[in-house]
Amino acid sequence: MNLTIDSIHFKADSKLLEYIEKKAGKISKYYDKVIDLDVKLKLESNGQVRDKIVEFILKVPGEKLYISSVEKTFEAAVDTGLDSLKRQLKRYKEKQRGR
């Protein structure tokens, strides 16, 4: 699995990148045919509140799975997004078995 992490309009620190690599590396144990995982990190300012947005684009044979997560910290957004991505990947895998 190829992992690509892009931080848009800011520079992510190494601790955050290591955290994402560690967590995202486990996604391939749910489905062994994962091709790529693209992670995009964004900041959104709404007045005084700065939300963190993490978008996941998972490429599997014949399909792209997309998840976006918004939280107060990047770590929380990564955890929430990966949980949703795992559920979506399990559903995709079950659908493939049915064919």
N, C-alpha and C positions, 0 to 999 in steps of 0.2 A: 504494500500500500504506500502510495506517495502522499506525503503530508505537506501542504503549502499553507503558511500562515502569513497574512498580509495585515498590517496595521495601517489604517487609512487616516492621513493627516496628523499622525503622531508617531513617535518611536516607542515601541513596546520594550519593556526591560527584559532582561534575560530570565529572571525568575518566572515571569508570566509565560514566556515562550516555553520554558521547561515544563511548567505546569500543564500547558495545553498539550505538549508532545506526550507527556506521561498519560494523561487522561484519554486523549484521542487515540493513542496507540492500542488501547484495549478494545476499540470498536471492531477490529478485524476478528476477534474471537466469536462475535455473534454471527458473522457471515464471512466465509473465507475467500469470496470472490470480489472483495472490495478493490476497486482500481485506484481511485484518488479520493482524498478528502481535502477540500479547500476551506480554510477558516479565515473569515474576514472580521477584523476588530474595528469598531467605530465608536466615536464619542458623539453624543447628542446633547445639546444644551437647550434646555427649556427654562429660561430665566435663571434662577439660582440652582436648579436641580440639574446635575450632569449625569444622565443615564449612560450606561455602557451597553452597546449592542454587539452581539456575536452572531455571525451568520455561518452556517455550515452547509456546504454543498458536497454531498457524497455521491460519487460516481460508481455505479455497479453496472454489470453488463446490461445494456439496453435501457437504462433508466438513470435519472438524477434525482436524488432525494434532497430536499431543501428544508432547513429549519432556521428560524431566526429567534433569538432570545434577548430580552431586555431586562436588565437588573441594575442594582446600584453598584456592584463590583463586577469586574471581568470574570473572576473566579466563580461567582455565583451564576453568571450568565453561561459560562462554559458548562458547569454541572447541569443546569436546567436544560440547556440545548442538547447535550449529549444524552441525557435521559430520554428526551423526546425522540432523538435520532435513533436510539436503540430500539424503542418501541416501533418506530416506523420501519426500521430495518428488519425486525422480526416479522412484521406483517408482510413485507415484501418477500421475505424468505418463505413464509407459509404459502403465499400466492404462487410462488415459483414451484413449490412441491405439488401443488394442485394441478399443474399443467401436465 
